[in-house]
Amino acid sequence: MRPNNVARTLPIRINLLSDLGGWNTDLQELEVPELEWELNRGDSETMTFEQAEAYAADRSADGWRLPTLWELEALYRQSEVLNRDLSDDFNNEYLLVNAFWSSTEVEGRSTHIWHIDFGLGLNDEERVDHSFHELELRVRLVRSREA
């Protein structure tokens, strides 16, 4: 039985190169497995990358961690699973328009981390971007699917 605070995405093949016009050659096609996602994070506080790492470390005993860029893209493409995150107590139109940290460093630039803005369209090249660690974004943790 699935806990109430978890959403699941199905396995999906992600190729960020082809989807973003091939402008960045360090990203590759990957198969992302079925994953569980932490809910109740769409309206969470923003945090720096270091704060996001600390938040994930505090929850790591339960298997939670920051998602890779490909895992975050899988959630973007299956964002309907986040519908359970909507509530009458929150302005729902803003729930999916936040940028979220990934754990993926930009190759050759250790001070930059990739993130995805859930408010931009699939073909918008600015949807997948990278920023300095000091930028404050939201965090949604992921873990391998429980059996």
C-alpha positions in Angstrom: 0.0 0.0 0.0 1.3 3.4 -0.9 1.7 6.0 1.8 -0.4 9.2 1.5 2.7 11.5 1.2 4.2 9.6 -1.8 3.5 9.8 -5.6 4.9 7.4 -8.1 6.2 7.8 -11.6 6.5 5.0 -14.1 9.7 4.0 -15.9 10.5 6.3 -18.8 13.4 6.9 -21.3 14.6 10.5 -21.1 16.8 12.0 -23.8 17.4 15.6 -22.8 19.8 16.2 -25.8 17.2 15.6 -28.4 14.4 17.4 -26.5 16.5 20.5 -26.0 18.0 20.8 -29.4 21.3 19.2 -28.6 22.9 22.4 -27.1 24.6 20.6 -24.3 26.6 17.5 -25.1 27.3 16.4 -21.5 23.7 15.1 -21.0 22.8 11.6 -22.3 19.8 9.4 -22.8 18.9 7.4 -19.7 16.2 4.9 -18.7 14.6 6.2 -15.4 13.0 3.4 -13.3 9.8 3.6 -11.3 10.3 6.1 -8.5 8.5 7.4 -5.4 8.3 11.2 -4.9 7.9 13.2 -1.8 4.6 15.1 -1.8 3.8 18.4 0.1 6.8 20.1 -1.4 5.3 22.3 -4.1 4.6 25.1 -1.6 7.8 24.5 0.5 10.4 27.1 1.4 13.1 27.7 -1.2 16.6 26.8 -0.3 20.2 26.9 -1.6 21.7 23.8 -3.0 23.7 23.2 0.3 20.5 23.5 2.3 18.8 21.1 -0.1 21.6 18.6 0.4 21.3 18.9 4.2 17.5 18.4 3.9 18.0 15.2 1.9 20.7 14.0 4.3 18.2 14.4 7.2 15.7 12.1 5.3 18.2 9.6 3.9 17.5 6.9 6.5 14.2 6.5 4.8 15.8 6.3 1.4 15.1 9.9 0.3 17.6 11.8 -1.8 17.9 14.6 -4.3 16.8 13.5 -7.8 19.2 13.4 -10.7 18.3 15.7 -13.6 16.9 12.7 -15.6 14.7 11.7 -12.6 13.4 15.2 -12.2 12.6 15.3 -15.9 10.7 12.1 -15.6 8.6 13.8 -12.9 8.1 16.8 -15.1 6.7 14.6 -17.9 4.5 12.7 -15.5 3.5 15.7 -13.4 -0.1 14.5 -13.2 1.0 12.2 -10.3 1.4 15.4 -8.3 -2.4 16.1 -8.4 -2.6 14.6 -4.9 -0.4 17.6 -3.8 -3.1 20.0 -4.6 -5.3 21.2 -1.8 -7.9 23.9 -1.1 -5.5 25.5 1.4 -3.0 26.4 -1.3 -3.1 28.5 -4.4 -3.0 25.5 -6.8 -2.0 27.5 -9.9 1.5 28.0 -8.5 2.1 24.4 -7.4 3.8 23.3 -10.6 5.4 26.5 -11.6 8.5 26.2 -9.4 12.0 25.4 -10.2 13.4 22.4 -8.4 17.0 21.3 -7.7 18.5 18.2 -9.1 21.7 16.5 -7.7 23.4 16.7 -11.1 26.5 18.9 -11.4 27.3 20.7 -14.7 30.2 18.8 -16.2 33.4 20.9 -15.7 31.6 23.4 -13.5 31.3 22.1 -10.0 29.8 25.4 -8.8 26.7 24.9 -11.0 23.8 22.4 -10.5 21.1 21.5 -13.0 17.5 22.3 -12.2 14.1 22.1 -14.0 11.4 24.8 -14.0 8.1 23.0 -13.9 6.3 26.2 -15.1 7.8 26.3 -18.5 6.7 24.3 -21.6 8.4 21.0 -22.7 10.1 22.7 -25.7 11.3 25.8 -23.8 15.1 25.6 -23.7 15.2 27.6 -20.4 13.1 25.0 -18.6 16.3 22.9 -18.0 19.0 25.2 -16.8 21.8 25.4 -14.3 22.6 27.8 -11.5 25.1 28.6 -8.8 24.7 26.7 -5.5 23.6 30.0 -3.8 20.4 30.3 -5.8 17.3 29.4 -3.8 15.0 26.8 -5.4 12.5 24.3 -4.2 13.3 20.6 -3.4 11.3 17.5 -4.0 13.0 14.3 -2.8 12.9 10.9 -4.5 13.6 7.3 -3.6 13.6 3.9 -5.3 10.2 2.3 -5.4 9.4 0.2 -2.3 8.5 -3.4 -3.0 
